[in-house]
């Protein structure tokens, strides 16, 4: 599901709200999660999961085409860990 599909689904499920209001709500939620991660905070949505930032050290990698060594700089990357309820629902859907 992409952002526009999420907004469309929310509009269909909430006919009493305007589409522009739902677009603002969705954009605000994503923006606040992004700001929290930028500042190094952890964002936890109970029953859904937790977003955090993980730091990766500098390392030597390999170019898959040529096999030559490439230096990869240290970086911070976003990380998502699914909550227990989400894991259980996804697992139940596969059965």
Buried (B, 14 or more C-beta within 10 A) or exposed (E): EEEEEEBBEBBEEEEEEEEEEBBEBBEEEEEEBEEBBEEEEEBEEEEEBBBBBEEEEEEEEEEEEEEEEEEEEEEEEEEEEEBEEBEEEEEEEEE
